[in-house]
Amino acid sequence: MTKLREPEKVALMLALGNTKKEVAQKLNKSVNTVENQTQQFYRETGSRNLADSTRKIIARHTGMDIDNILKKIMRDAIVICLVAFITYLAHRTGILEELKASLIKFVRK
């Protein structure tokens, strides 16, 4: 992973909920410098706002688009919920052992 540049640090700290004053204090800078670095980052990346700049930082440092990351997380969450629901139904209907046996056969194929 590449090292964060100062304007990226500022943008990420703002994205994490810090105020410009808090960012300035943590980085030992003036609020004016923090504002200038934020605007510099927006110009450099063509970002329109903080959310857009955060997406671009994540993409730059992970090589992944945040929308694809979120889609994968949602897909995984849906699968987990479905498995939990099927397990619950199997337990309630008394076919849990049958379901386990079927899954073991399926996995071994």
C-alpha positions in Angstrom: 0.0 0.0 0.0 1.3 3.4 -0.8 1.9 6.1 1.8 -0.8 8.7 2.3 0.1 12.2 1.1 -0.8 15.1 3.4 -3.9 16.2 1.5 -5.1 12.6 1.6 -4.6 12.4 5.3 -6.6 15.5 5.8 -9.5 14.3 3.6 -9.6 10.9 5.4 -9.5 12.5 8.8 -12.5 14.7 7.7 -14.2 11.7 6.3 -13.8 10.0 9.7 -15.8 12.8 11.3 -13.1 15.1 12.5 -13.7 18.8 12.1 -11.2 21.0 10.3 -10.1 22.4 13.6 -9.6 18.9 15.1 -7.6 17.9 12.0 -5.5 21.0 12.3 -4.7 20.3 15.9 -3.9 16.6 15.3 -1.6 17.4 12.4 -0.1 20.6 14.0 -1.3 22.8 11.2 -3.6 25.8 10.9 -7.2 25.5 10.0 -6.4 27.5 6.9 -3.8 25.0 5.8 -6.2 22.1 6.4 -8.8 23.9 4.2 -6.2 24.6 1.5 -5.1 20.9 1.5 -8.7 19.8 1.2 -9.3 22.0 -1.7 -6.0 20.9 -3.3 -7.0 17.3 -3.0 -10.4 18.0 -4.5 -8.8 19.7 -7.5 -6.1 17.0 -8.0 -8.6 14.2 -8.0 -11.6 15.9 -9.5 -13.6 15.2 -6.4 -16.8 17.1 -5.8 -17.2 16.5 -2.1 -15.8 14.5 0.9 -17.6 11.3 0.0 -16.2 11.4 -3.6 -12.7 12.1 -2.3 -12.9 9.2 0.2 -13.9 6.8 -2.6 -10.9 7.9 -4.7 -8.5 7.5 -1.8 -9.8 4.0 -1.1 -9.5 3.1 -4.8 -6.0 4.5 -5.0 -4.7 2.6 -2.0 -6.6 -0.7 -2.4 -6.9 -1.0 -6.1 -10.6 -1.6 -5.5 -13.7 0.5 -6.3 -15.7 1.2 -3.1 -18.9 0.3 -4.9 -17.5 -3.2 -5.7 -16.4 -3.6 -2.1 -19.9 -2.7 -0.9 -21.5 -5.0 -3.4 -19.3 -7.9 -2.2 -20.1 -7.1 1.5 -23.9 -7.0 0.7 -23.7 -10.3 -1.3 -21.9 -12.0 1.6 -24.3 -10.6 4.1 -27.3 -11.9 2.1 -25.8 -15.3 1.9 -25.1 -15.4 5.6 -28.7 -14.3 6.3 -30.1 -17.0 4.0 -28.0 -19.7 5.6 -29.2 -18.6 9.0 -32.8 -18.5 7.9 -32.6 -21.9 6.2 -31.0 -23.4 9.3 -33.7 -21.9 11.5 -36.4 -23.3 9.3 -34.7 -26.7 9.2 -34.5 -26.7 13.0 -38.1 -25.7 13.4 -39.4 -28.3 11.0 -37.2 -31.1 12.4 -35.1 -31.6 9.2 -31.9 -30.0 10.5 -30.0 -33.3 10.4 -31.2 -34.1 6.9 -30.1 -30.6 5.8 -26.6 -31.1 7.4 -26.3 -34.5 5.6 -27.3 -32.9 2.2 -24.8 -30.1 2.7 -22.0 -32.4 3.5 -22.7 -34.5 0.4 -22.8 -31.3 -1.7 -19.5 -30.0 -0.3 -17.7 -33.3 -0.9 -18.6 -33.4 -4.6 
